[in-house]
Amino acid sequence: MTQTGKLLEMAKKMAEAAEKKAVEIDVPMVIAVCDMGGNTVLVHRMEDSLLASISIAQNKAYTAASLKMPSSVAGDAAKEAGELFGLGNCCEGRIVTFGGGFPIIDGDRIIGAIGVSGGSVAEDESVAQAGLAAL
C-alpha cells in the first residue's frame, strides 16, 4: 500500500516535468494521473490545450492503469487482426487504443498511470515519458 499522498506528490512532479517538455516542443498539453482504481489524482491543463484533451488524457491514464500496459500496446492488440479486437469499445468507451498513457511503477508494483494528450501520438508519448523520468 502506498503511503497517503505519495501518488499525489509523484503526480505533481510528473506534471511539472511533463509541462516543461511540452513547452520545449511548443505544444500545449493536458497531463492526467490516476490511481490503480482509475480514479483521477491530478489533471493539469496547459493554457490553449485542446478541450477534448482533458477527457482523452484521463482516459489514456485509465487505460494504462486498468490494463497495466501502455495505451499504445493496448492499441496494437485491439487492431482488427489483434487478439483484443474491439477493446476500444469496452469500459464505457474509456479505453484509448493509441499512445500517450503509461503505467507508473513504484518499486515492483504499478501504482497508477499517467496520460497525456494535446499533440501527435509521438509528442504525447514524449511528454508522458518526460513526466515519468522525473521520478
N, CA, C and O atoms as a GROMACS GRO file, in nm:
protein
  540
    1MET      N    1   0.084  -0.118   0.000
    1MET     CA    2   0.000   0.000   0.000
    1MET      C    3   0.089   0.125   0.000
    1MET      O    4   0.184   0.133   0.078
    2THR      N    5   0.059   0.220  -0.087
    2THR     CA    6   0.137   0.343  -0.088
    2THR      C    7   0.096   0.431   0.029
    2THR      O    8  -0.019   0.428   0.074
    3GLN      N    9   0.191   0.509   0.077
    3GLN     CA   10   0.159   0.598   0.188
    3GLN      C   11   0.066   0.709   0.139
    3GLN      O   12   0.068   0.745   0.022
    4THR      N   13  -0.014   0.762   0.229
    4THR     CA   14  -0.110   0.865   0.195
    4THR      C   15  -0.039   0.985   0.132
    4THR      O   16   0.058   1.037   0.186
    5GLY      N   17  -0.090   1.028   0.018
    5GLY     CA   18  -0.036   1.145  -0.050
    5GLY      C   19   0.083   1.119  -0.139
    5GLY      O   20   0.125   1.210  -0.212
    6LYS      N   21   0.140   0.999  -0.136
    6LYS     CA   22   0.260   0.972  -0.215
    6LYS      C   23   0.232   0.984  -0.366
    6LYS      O   24   0.310   1.045  -0.438
    7LEU      N   25   0.123   0.927  -0.412
    7LEU     CA   26   0.093   0.933  -0.554
    7LEU      C   27   0.065   1.076  -0.598
    7LEU      O   28   0.105   1.116  -0.708
    8LEU      N   29  -0.002   1.153  -0.515
    8LEU     CA   30  -0.027   1.294  -0.549
    8LEU      C   31   0.104   1.369  -0.562
    8LEU      O   32   0.122   1.447  -0.656
    9GLU      N   33   0.196   1.348  -0.469
    9GLU     CA   34   0.326   1.415  -0.478
    9GLU      C   35   0.401   1.372  -0.604
    9GLU      O   36   0.464   1.455  -0.670
   10MET      N   37   0.395   1.245  -0.636
   10MET     CA   38   0.457   1.195  -0.760
   10MET      C   39   0.391   1.259  -0.882
   10MET      O   40   0.459   1.298  -0.976
   11ALA      N   41   0.260   1.270  -0.878
   11ALA     CA   42   0.185   1.328  -0.990
   11ALA      C   43   0.224   1.473  -1.013
   11ALA      O   44   0.237   1.517  -1.128
   12LYS      N   45   0.243   1.547  -0.906
   12LYS     CA   46   0.284   1.688  -0.919
   12LYS      C   47   0.421   1.699  -0.984
   12LYS      O   48   0.442   1.784  -1.070
   13LYS      N   49   0.514   1.612  -0.944
   13LYS     CA   50   0.648   1.613  -1.004
   13LYS      C   51   0.641   1.577  -1.152
   13LYS      O   52   0.706   1.639  -1.235
   14MET      N   53   0.560   1.476  -1.183
   14MET     CA   54   0.546   1.435  -1.322
   14MET      C   55   0.484   1.546  -1.407
   14MET      O   56   0.529   1.572  -1.518
   15ALA      N   57   0.381   1.611  -1.354
   15ALA     CA   58   0.314   1.718  -1.429
   15ALA      C   59   0.410   1.833  -1.456
   15ALA      O   60   0.410   1.890  -1.565
   16GLU      N   61   0.491   1.867  -1.358
   16GLU     CA   62   0.587   1.976  -1.375
   16GLU      C   63   0.688   1.943  -1.485
   16GLU      O   64   0.717   2.026  -1.571
   17ALA      N   65   0.742   1.821  -1.482
   17ALA     CA   66   0.840   1.780  -1.582
   17ALA      C   67   0.775   1.765  -1.719
   17ALA      O   68   0.834   1.801  -1.821
   18ALA      N   69   0.653   1.712  -1.722
   18ALA     CA   70   0.582   1.696  -1.849
   18ALA      C   71   0.551   1.832  -1.911
   18ALA      O   72   0.566   1.851  -2.032
   19GLU      N   73   0.508   1.927  -1.828
   19GLU     CA   74   0.480   2.060  -1.880
   19GLU      C   75   0.607   2.124  -1.937
   19GLU      O   76   0.602   2.189  -2.042
   20LYS      N   77   0.718   2.106  -1.870
   20LYS     CA   78   0.844   2.162  -1.918
   20LYS      C   79   0.875   2.107  -2.058
   20LYS      O   80   0.917   2.182  -2.146
   21LYS      N   81   0.855   1.977  -2.078
   21LYS     CA   82   0.878   1.916  -2.210
   21LYS      C   83   0.779   1.970  -2.312
   21LYS      O   84   0.817   1.997  -2.426
   22ALA      N   85   0.653   1.985  -2.273
   22ALA     CA   86   0.551   2.038  -2.365
   22ALA      C   87   0.584   2.180  -2.409
   22ALA      O   88   0.566   2.215  -2.526
   23VAL      N   89   0.634   2.261  -2.316
   23VAL     CA   90   0.676   2.397  -2.350
   23VAL      C   91   0.795   2.391  -2.446
   23VAL      O   92   0.802   2.468  -2.542
   24GLU      N   93   0.887   2.301  -2.420
   24GLU     CA   94   1.006   2.285  -2.504
   24GLU      C   95   0.968   2.251  -2.649
   24GLU      O   96   1.030   2.302  -2.743
   25ILE      N   97   0.867   2.166  -2.667
   25ILE     CA   98   0.826   2.129  -2.803
   25ILE      C   99   0.714   2.219  -2.855
   25ILE      O  100   0.666   2.202  -2.967
   26ASP      N  101   0.671   2.316  -2.773
   26ASP     CA  102   0.572   2.416  -2.809
   26ASP      C  103   0.436   2.356  -2.843
   26ASP      O  104   0.373   2.394  -2.942
   27VAL      N  105   0.391   2.262  -2.760
   27VAL     CA  106   0.259   2.200  -2.777
   27VAL      C  107   0.188   2.202  -2.641
   27VAL      O  108   0.231   2.133  -2.549
   28PRO      N  109   0.080   2.280  -2.627
   28PRO     CA  110   0.007   2.280  -2.501
   28PRO      C  111  -0.062   2.144  -2.479
   28PRO      O  112  -0.126   2.091  -2.570
   29MET      N  113  -0.047   2.090  -2.359
   29MET     CA  114  -0.093   1.955  -2.330
   29MET      C  115  -0.182   1.952  -2.206
   29MET      O  116  -0.187   2.046  -2.127
   30VAL      N  117  -0.251   1.839  -2.192
   30VAL     CA  118  -0.320   1.805  -2.068
   30VAL      C  119  -0.250   1.681  -2.014
   30VAL      O  120  -0.230   1.583  -2.086
   31ILE      N  121  -0.212   1.687  -1.888
   31ILE     CA  122  -0.145   1.576  -1.820
   31ILE      C  123  -0.238   1.527  -1.710
   31ILE      O  124  -0.283   1.605  -1.627
   32ALA      N  125  -0.267   1.398  -1.711
   32ALA     CA  126  -0.356   1.340  -1.610
   32ALA      C  127  -0.288   1.222  -1.543
   32ALA      O  128  -0.212   1.148  -1.607
   33VAL      N  129  -0.316   1.204  -1.415
   33VAL     CA  130  -0.264   1.090  -1.339
   33VAL      C  131  -0.381   1.028  -1.265
   33VAL      O  132  -0.465   1.098  -1.208
   34CYS      N  133  -0.386   0.894  -1.268
   34CYS     CA  134  -0.489   0.824  -1.192
   34CYS      C  135  -0.425   0.716  -1.106
   34CYS      O  136  -0.311   0.676  -1.128
   35ASP      N  137  -0.501   0.669  -1.008
   35ASP     CA  138  -0.454   0.558  -0.925
   35ASP      C  139  -0.495   0.426  -0.990
   35ASP      O  140  -0.551   0.426  -1.100
   36MET      N  141  -0.469   0.315  -0.924
   36MET     CA  142  -0.499   0.184  -0.982
   36MET      C  143  -0.648   0.154  -0.989
   36MET      O  144  -0.688   0.057  -1.054
   37GLY      N  145  -0.729   0.234  -0.926
   37GLY     CA  146  -0.874   0.219  -0.938
   37GLY      C  147  -0.930   0.301  -1.053
   37GLY      O  148  -1.050   0.302  -1.077
   38GLY      N  149  -0.840   0.370  -1.125
   38GLY     CA  150  -0.883   0.456  -1.234
   38GLY      C  151  -0.935   0.590  -1.187
   38GLY      O  152  -0.989   0.667  -1.266
   39ASN      N  153  -0.917   0.619  -1.058
   39ASN     CA  154  -0.962   0.746  -1.001
   39ASN      C  155  -0.861   0.856  -1.029
   39ASN      O  156  -0.741   0.836  -1.010
   40THR      N  157  -0.909   0.969  -1.074
   40THR     CA  158  -0.821   1.080  -1.107
   40THR      C  159  -0.753   1.133  -0.980
   40THR      O  160  -0.818   1.159  -0.879
   41VAL      N  161  -0.621   1.147  -0.989
   41VAL     CA  162  -0.541   1.204  -0.882
   41VAL      C  163  -0.505   1.349  -0.916
   41VAL      O  164  -0.502   1.435  -0.828
   42LEU      N  165  -0.479   1.374  -1.045
   42LEU     CA  166  -0.438   1.507  -1.088
   42LEU      C  167  -0.473   1.527  -1.234
   42LEU      O  168  -0.456   1.435  -1.315
   43VAL      N  169  -0.523   1.645  -1.269
   43VAL     CA  170  -0.537   1.687  -1.408
   43VAL      C  171  -0.473   1.824  -1.418
   43VAL      O  172  -0.508   1.916  -1.344
   44HIS      N  173  -0.379   1.836  -1.510
   44HIS     CA  174  -0.304   1.961  -1.529
   44HIS      C  175  -0.325   2.003  -1.673
   44HIS      O  176  -0.274   1.940  -1.765
   45ARG      N  177  -0.400   2.110  -1.693
   45ARG     CA  178  -0.431   2.157  -1.829
   45ARG      C  179  -0.354   2.285  -1.857
   45ARG      O  180  -0.372   2.387  -1.790
   46MET      N  181  -0.269   2.277  -1.958
   46MET     CA  182  -0.195   2.395  -2.001
   46MET      C  183  -0.289   2.486  -2.081
   46MET      O  184  -0.378   2.439  -2.152
   47GLU      N  185  -0.268   2.616  -2.068
   47GLU     CA  186  -0.348   2.713  -2.141
   47GLU      C  187  -0.339   2.685  -2.291
   47GLU      O  188  -0.231   2.655  -2.343
   48ASP      N  189  -0.451   2.696  -2.358
   48ASP     CA  190  -0.463   2.676  -2.503
   48ASP      C  191  -0.455   2.530  -2.547
   48ASP      O  192  -0.450   2.502  -2.667
   49SER      N  193  -0.453   2.436  -2.453
   49SER     CA  194  -0.459   2.296  -2.493
   49SER      C  195  -0.600   2.266  -2.544
   49SER      O  196  -0.695   2.339  -2.514
   50LEU      N  197  -0.614   2.159  -2.618
   50LEU     CA  198  -0.742   2.120  -2.674
   50LEU      C  199  -0.838   2.078  -2.562
   50LEU      O  200  -0.800   2.005  -2.471
   51LEU      N  201  -0.961   2.123  -2.570
   51LEU     CA  202  -1.059   2.086  -2.468
   51LEU      C  203  -1.082   1.935  -2.466
   51LEU      O  204  -1.100   1.876  -2.359
   52ALA      N  205  -1.082   1.873  -2.582
   52ALA     CA  206  -1.101   1.728  -2.590
   52ALA      C  207  -0.990   1.653  -2.518
   52ALA      O  208  -1.009   1.540  -2.473
   53SER      N  209  -0.874   1.716  -2.506
   53SER     CA  210  -0.759   1.652  -2.442
   53SER      C  211  -0.779   1.627  -2.293
   53SER      O  212  -0.710   1.544  -2.235
   54ILE      N  213  -0.873   1.698  -2.232
   54ILE     CA  214  -0.900   1.677  -2.090
   54ILE      C  215  -0.947   1.533  -2.067
   54ILE      O  216  -0.890   1.461  -1.985
   55SER      N  217  -1.050   1.492  -2.139
   55SER     CA  218  -1.100   1.355  -2.120
   55SER      C  219  -1.008   1.252  -2.184
   55SER      O  220  -0.995   1.141  -2.132
   56ILE      N  221  -0.945   1.287  -2.295
   56ILE     CA  222  -0.854   1.191  -2.360
   56ILE      C  223  -0.737   1.158  -2.269
   56ILE      O  224  -0.702   1.041  -2.254
   57ALA      N  225  -0.676   1.259  -2.207
   57ALA     CA  226  -0.562   1.234  -2.117
   57ALA      C  227  -0.605   1.148  -1.998
   57ALA      O  228  -0.534   1.055  -1.960
   58GLN      N  229  -0.721   1.178  -1.941
   58GLN     CA  230  -0.770   1.098  -1.828
   58GLN      C  231  -0.797   0.954  -1.872
   58GLN      O  232  -0.768   0.861  -1.798
   59ASN      N  233  -0.851   0.937  -1.991
   59ASN     CA  234  -0.880   0.802  -2.039
   59ASN      C  235  -0.754   0.726  -2.080
   59ASN      O  236  -0.750   0.603  -2.070
   60LYS      N  237  -0.651   0.796  -2.125
   60LYS     CA  238  -0.523   0.729  -2.152
   60LYS      C  239  -0.465   0.676  -2.021
   60LYS      O  240  -0.414   0.564  -2.015
   61ALA      N  241  -0.472   0.757  -1.916
   61ALA     CA  242  -0.423   0.712  -1.786
   61ALA      C  243  -0.506   0.594  -1.737
   61ALA      O  244  -0.451   0.495  -1.689
   62TYR      N  245  -0.638   0.603  -1.750
   62TYR     CA  246  -0.727   0.493  -1.710
   62TYR      C  247  -0.691   0.365  -1.785
   62TYR      O  248  -0.685   0.258  -1.725
   63THR      N  249  -0.668   0.376  -1.914
   63THR     CA  250  -0.633   0.260  -1.996
   63THR      C  251  -0.505   0.195  -1.945
   63THR      O  252  -0.500   0.074  -1.926
   64ALA      N  253  -0.402   0.276  -1.924
   64ALA     CA  254  -0.273   0.222  -1.879
   64ALA      C  255  -0.283   0.158  -1.741
   64ALA      O  256  -0.218   0.057  -1.714
   65ALA      N  257  -0.364   0.216  -1.653
   65ALA     CA  258  -0.381   0.158  -1.519
   65ALA      C  259  -0.466   0.032  -1.524
   65ALA      O  260  -0.429  -0.070  -1.465
   66SER      N  261  -0.577   0.037  -1.593
   66SER     CA  262  -0.670  -0.076  -1.591
   66SER      C  263  -0.616  -0.197  -1.666
   66SER      O  264  -0.650  -0.311  -1.632
   67LEU      N  265  -0.534  -0.175  -1.766
   67LEU     CA  266  -0.478  -0.287  -1.843
   67LEU      C  267  -0.333  -0.317  -1.805
   67LEU      O  268  -0.274  -0.415  -1.852
   68LYS      N  269  -0.275  -0.232  -1.718
   68LYS     CA  270  -0.137  -0.249  -1.672
   68LYS      C  271  -0.039  -0.256  -1.789
   68LYS      O  272   0.052  -0.339  -1.791
   69MET      N  273  -0.061  -0.167  -1.886
   69MET     CA  274   0.026  -0.159  -2.003
   69MET      C  275   0.010  -0.022  -2.068
   69MET      O  276  -0.092   0.045  -2.048
   70PRO      N  277   0.110   0.019  -2.145
   70PRO     CA  278   0.094   0.145  -2.218
   70PRO      C  279  -0.026   0.140  -2.312
   70PRO      O  280  -0.058   0.034  -2.367
   71SER      N  281  -0.092   0.253  -2.330
   71SER     CA  282  -0.210   0.256  -2.417
   71SER      C  283  -0.174   0.218  -2.561
   71SER      O  284  -0.258   0.165  -2.633
   72SER      N  285  -0.051   0.245  -2.603
   72SER     CA  286  -0.010   0.206  -2.739
   72SER      C  287  -0.006   0.054  -2.755
   72SER      O  288  -0.038   0.003  -2.862
   73VAL      N  289   0.032  -0.017  -2.651
   73VAL     CA  290   0.034  -0.164  -2.656
   73VAL      C  291  -0.109  -0.217  -2.665
   73VAL      O  292  -0.136  -0.312  -2.738
   74ALA      N  293  -0.199  -0.154  -2.590
   74ALA     CA  294  -0.340  -0.191  -2.599
   74ALA      C  295  -0.390  -0.169  -2.741
   74ALA      O  296  -0.468  -0.249  -2.793
   75GLY      N  297  -0.346  -0.061  -2.803
   75GLY     CA  298  -0.386  -0.031  -2.940
   75GLY      C  299  -0.341  -0.136  -3.038
   75GLY      O  300  -0.416  -0.174  -3.128
   76ASP      N  301  -0.219  -0.184  -3.022
   76ASP     CA  302  -0.169  -0.290  -3.111
   76ASP      C  303  -0.255  -0.414  -3.100
   76ASP      O  304  -0.287  -0.477  -3.201
   77ALA      N  305  -0.293  -0.451  -2.977
   77ALA     CA  306  -0.373  -0.571  -2.955
   77ALA      C  307  -0.518  -0.553  -3.001
   77ALA      O  308  -0.587  -0.651  -3.028
   78ALA      N  309  -0.564  -0.428  -3.009
   78ALA     CA  310  -0.703  -0.400  -3.044
   78ALA      C  311  -0.726  -0.385  -3.194
   78ALA      O  312  -0.839  -0.367  -3.238
   79LYS      N  313  -0.620  -0.392  -3.273
   79LYS     CA  314  -0.636  -0.381  -3.419
   79LYS      C  315  -0.724  -0.494  -3.470
   79LYS      O  316  -0.742  -0.595  -3.403
   80GLU      N  317  -0.779  -0.476  -3.589
   80GLU     CA  318  -0.875  -0.571  -3.643
   80GLU      C  319  -0.826  -0.716  -3.638
   80GLU      O  320  -0.905  -0.806  -3.609
   81ALA      N  321  -0.700  -0.740  -3.666
   81ALA     CA  322  -0.647  -0.876  -3.662
   81ALA      C  323  -0.591  -0.913  -3.524
   81ALA      O  324  -0.545  -1.026  -3.505
   82GLY      N  325  -0.596  -0.821  -3.430
   82GLY     CA  326  -0.539  -0.845  -3.297
   82GLY      C  327  -0.627  -0.932  -3.210
   82GLY      O  328  -0.747  -0.946  -3.234
   83GLU      N  329  -0.565  -0.990  -3.109
   83GLU     CA  330  -0.642  -1.080  -3.023
   83GLU      C  331  -0.740  -1.008  -2.931
   83GLU      O  332  -0.827  -1.071  -2.871
   84LEU      N  333  -0.726  -0.875  -2.920
   84LEU     CA  334  -0.820  -0.798  -2.837
   84LEU      C  335  -0.903  -0.701  -2.923
   84LEU      O  336  -0.940  -0.592  -2.877
   85PHE      N  337  -0.930  -0.741  -3.047
   85PHE     CA  338  -1.011  -0.658  -3.136
   85PHE      C  339  -1.142  -0.619  -3.067
   85PHE      O  340  -1.210  -0.706  -3.011
   86GLY      N  341  -1.178  -0.492  -3.071
   86GLY     CA  342  -1.299  -0.442  -3.007
   86GLY      C  343  -1.274  -0.386  -2.868
   86GLY      O  344  -1.366  -0.333  -2.805
   87LEU      N  345  -1.152  -0.397  -2.819
   87LEU     CA  346  -1.117  -0.350  -2.685
   87LEU      C  347  -1.157  -0.204  -2.664
   87LEU      O  348  -1.199  -0.165  -2.555
   88GLY      N  349  -1.143  -0.123  -2.768
   88GLY     CA  350  -1.175   0.018  -2.757
   88GLY      C  351  -1.321   0.047  -2.726
   88GLY      O  352  -1.356   0.160  -2.690
   89ASN      N  353  -1.407  -0.053  -2.740
   89ASN     CA  354  -1.548  -0.036  -2.711
   89ASN      C  355  -1.584  -0.076  -2.569
   89ASN      O  356  -1.701  -0.069  -2.530
   90CYS      N  357  -1.486  -0.118  -2.492
   90CYS     CA  358  -1.509  -0.164  -2.355
   90CYS      C  359  -1.505  -0.049  -2.254
   90CYS      O  360  -1.466   0.063  -2.287
   91CYS      N  361  -1.546  -0.080  -2.135
   91CYS     CA  362  -1.534   0.011  -2.021
   91CYS      C  363  -1.600   0.147  -2.048
   91CYS      O  364  -1.543   0.252  -2.019
   92GLU      N  365  -1.720   0.141  -2.102
   92GLU     CA  366  -1.796   0.263  -2.130
   92GLU      C  367  -1.720   0.361  -2.216
   92GLU      O  368  -1.735   0.483  -2.200
   93GLY      N  369  -1.639   0.310  -2.309
   93GLY     CA  370  -1.564   0.394  -2.402
   93GLY      C  371  -1.440   0.458  -2.343
   93GLY      O  372  -1.382   0.547  -2.407
   94ARG      N  373  -1.397   0.416  -2.226
   94ARG     CA  374  -1.281   0.479  -2.162
   94ARG      C  375  -1.148   0.424  -2.210
   94ARG      O  376  -1.044   0.485  -2.184
   95ILE      N  377  -1.148   0.311  -2.278
   95ILE     CA  378  -1.023   0.252  -2.324
   95ILE      C  379  -0.975   0.327  -2.448
   95ILE      O  380  -1.048   0.339  -2.546
   96VAL      N  381  -0.853   0.378  -2.442
   96VAL     CA  382  -0.791   0.451  -2.552
   96VAL      C  383  -0.692   0.357  -2.619
   96VAL      O  384  -0.607   0.297  -2.552
   97THR      N  385  -0.702   0.345  -2.750
   97THR     CA  386  -0.617   0.249  -2.821
   97THR      C  387  -0.510   0.318  -2.906
   97THR      O  388  -0.480   0.274  -3.017
   98PHE      N  389  -0.454   0.424  -2.852
   98PHE     CA  390  -0.338   0.488  -2.914
   98PHE      C  391  -0.249   0.543  -2.804
   98PHE      O  392  -0.292   0.554  -2.689
   99GLY      N  393  -0.128   0.578  -2.839
   99GLY     CA  394  -0.027   0.611  -2.740
   99GLY      C  395  -0.048   0.739  -2.661
   99GLY      O  396  -0.119   0.830  -2.703
  100GLY      N  397   0.017   0.742  -2.544
  100GLY     CA  398   0.013   0.857  -2.456
  100GLY      C  399  -0.019   0.824  -2.312
  100GLY      O  400  -0.017   0.911  -2.226
  101GLY      N  401  -0.049   0.697  -2.285
  101GLY     CA  402  -0.076   0.653  -2.149
  101GLY      C  403   0.025   0.548  -2.106
  101GLY      O  404   0.055   0.455  -2.181
  102PHE      N  405   0.079   0.563  -1.983
  102PHE     CA  406   0.181   0.471  -1.932
  102PHE      C  407   0.157   0.440  -1.785
  102PHE      O  408   0.118   0.529  -1.709
  103PRO      N  409   0.178   0.315  -1.744
  103PRO     CA  410   0.171   0.282  -1.602
  103PRO      C  411   0.281   0.355  -1.524
  103PRO      O  412   0.388   0.385  -1.577
  104ILE      N  413   0.252   0.383  -1.398
  104ILE     CA  414   0.351   0.440  -1.306
  104ILE      C  415   0.396   0.325  -1.216
  104ILE      O  416   0.314   0.263  -1.147
  105ILE      N  417   0.524   0.299  -1.217
  105ILE     CA  418   0.578   0.186  -1.140
  105ILE      C  419   0.655   0.240  -1.020
  105ILE      O  420   0.740   0.327  -1.034
  106ASP      N  421   0.623   0.186  -0.904
  106ASP     CA  422   0.692   0.221  -0.778
  106ASP      C  423   0.750   0.091  -0.724
  106ASP      O  424   0.678   0.005  -0.675
  107GLY      N  425   0.881   0.079  -0.732
  107GLY     CA  426   0.946  -0.046  -0.693
  107GLY      C  427   0.911  -0.154  -0.793
  107GLY      O  428   0.949  -0.144  -0.910
  108ASP      N  429   0.839  -0.254  -0.750
  108ASP     CA  430   0.799  -0.362  -0.840
  108ASP      C  431   0.648  -0.365  -0.863
  108ASP      O  432   0.594  -0.464  -0.911
  109ARG      N  433   0.579  -0.255  -0.827
  109ARG     CA  434   0.434  -0.250  -0.840
  109ARG      C  435   0.389  -0.133  -0.927
  109ARG      O  436   0.448  -0.026  -0.925
  110ILE      N  437   0.284  -0.157  -1.002
  110ILE     CA  438   0.217  -0.048  -1.072
  110ILE      C  439   0.122   0.017  -0.973
  110ILE      O  440   0.038  -0.050  -0.913
  111ILE      N  441   0.135   0.149  -0.955
  111ILE     CA  442   0.053   0.219  -0.856
  111ILE      C  443  -0.045   0.318  -0.918
  111ILE      O  444  -0.126   0.378  -0.848
  112GLY      N  445  -0.038   0.334  -1.048
  112GLY     CA  446  -0.125   0.428  -1.116
  112GLY      C  447  -0.078   0.443  -1.259
  112GLY      O  448  -0.007   0.358  -1.312
  113ALA      N  449  -0.120   0.554  -1.322
  113ALA     CA  450  -0.080   0.577  -1.461
  113ALA      C  451  -0.086   0.724  -1.494
  113ALA      O  452  -0.157   0.802  -1.429
  114ILE      N  453  -0.010   0.761  -1.596
  114ILE     CA  454  -0.010   0.897  -1.650
  114ILE      C  455  -0.065   0.891  -1.792
  114ILE      O  456  -0.036   0.799  -1.868
  115GLY      N  457  -0.144   0.991  -1.825
  115GLY     CA  458  -0.195   1.005  -1.961
  115GLY      C  459  -0.173   1.147  -2.007
  115GLY      O  460  -0.195   1.241  -1.932
  116VAL      N  461  -0.130   1.162  -2.132
  116VAL     CA  462  -0.103   1.295  -2.187
  116VAL      C  463  -0.172   1.307  -2.323
  116VAL      O  464  -0.171   1.213  -2.402
  117SER      N  465  -0.232   1.423  -2.348
  117SER     CA  466  -0.299   1.447  -2.475
  117SER      C  467  -0.284   1.594  -2.513
  117SER      O  468  -0.279   1.682  -2.428
  118GLY      N  469  -0.277   1.616  -2.644
  118GLY     CA  470  -0.270   1.753  -2.694
  118GLY      C  471  -0.194   1.766  -2.824
  118GLY      O  472  -0.213   1.863  -2.898
  119GLY      N  473  -0.108   1.670  -2.852
  119GLY     CA  474  -0.030   1.676  -2.975
  119GLY      C  475  -0.044   1.548  -3.054
  119GLY      O  476  -0.144   1.477  -3.042
  120SER      N  477   0.056   1.519  -3.135
  120SER     CA  478   0.058   1.391  -3.205
  120SER      C  479   0.084   1.281  -3.102
  120SER      O  480   0.121   1.309  -2.988
  121VAL      N  481   0.066   1.157  -3.142
  121VAL     CA  482   0.093   1.047  -3.051
  121VAL      C  483   0.239   1.051  -3.006
  121VAL      O  484   0.267   1.032  -2.888
  122ALA      N  485   0.331   1.076  -3.098
  122ALA     CA  486   0.473   1.083  -3.062
  122ALA      C  487   0.499   1.195  -2.962
  122ALA      O  488   0.577   1.177  -2.869
  123GLU      N  489   0.436   1.310  -2.981
  123GLU     CA  490   0.453   1.422  -2.888
  123GLU      C  491   0.394   1.387  -2.751
  123GLU      O  492   0.456   1.412  -2.648
  124ASP      N  493   0.274   1.331  -2.752
  124ASP     CA  494   0.210   1.292  -2.625
  124ASP      C  495   0.298   1.193  -2.549
  124ASP      O  496   0.317   1.206  -2.428
  125GLU      N  497   0.351   1.095  -2.620
  125GLU     CA  498   0.435   0.994  -2.555
  125GLU      C  499   0.564   1.055  -2.502
  125GLU      O  500   0.609   1.017  -2.394
  126SER      N  501   0.624   1.148  -2.576
  126SER     CA  502   0.749   1.209  -2.528
  126SER      C  503   0.724   1.293  -2.403
  126SER      O  504   0.808   1.297  -2.313
  127VAL      N  505   0.610   1.359  -2.397
  127VAL     CA  506   0.577   1.440  -2.280
  127VAL      C  507   0.546   1.350  -2.160
  127VAL      O  508   0.588   1.378  -2.048
  128ALA      N  509   0.474   1.243  -2.183
  128ALA     CA  510   0.446   1.147  -2.074
  128ALA      C  511   0.575   1.084  -2.022
  128ALA      O  512   0.593   1.069  -1.902
  129GLN      N  513   0.664   1.047  -2.113
  129GLN     CA  514   0.792   0.988  -2.074
  129GLN      C  515   0.876   1.088  -1.993
  129GLN      O  516   0.945   1.049  -1.899
  130ALA      N  517   0.869   1.216  -2.030
  130ALA     CA  518   0.940   1.318  -1.952
  130ALA      C  519   0.884   1.325  -1.810
  130ALA      O  520   0.958   1.342  -1.714
  131GLY      N  521   0.752   1.311  -1.800
  131GLY     CA  522   0.690   1.308  -1.668
  131GLY      C  523   0.736   1.188  -1.586
  131GLY      O  524   0.770   1.203  -1.468
  132LEU      N  525   0.738   1.072  -1.647
  132LEU     CA  526   0.784   0.952  -1.577
  132LEU      C  527   0.930   0.962  -1.537
  132LEU      O  528   0.970   0.914  -1.430
  133ALA      N  529   1.010   1.024  -1.622
  133ALA     CA  530   1.154   1.037  -1.594
  133ALA      C  531   1.180   1.122  -1.470
  133ALA      O  532   1.287   1.112  -1.410
  134ALA      N  533   1.084   1.206  -1.432
  134ALA     CA  534   1.100   1.292  -1.313
  134ALA      C  535   1.099   1.210  -1.185
  134ALA      O  536   1.140   1.259  -1.079
  135LEU      N  537   1.054   1.086  -1.193
  135LEU     CA  538   1.051   1.001  -1.074
  135LEU      C  539   1.184   0.932  -1.058
  135LEU      O  540   1.202   0.855  -0.964
   0.00000   0.00000   0.00000
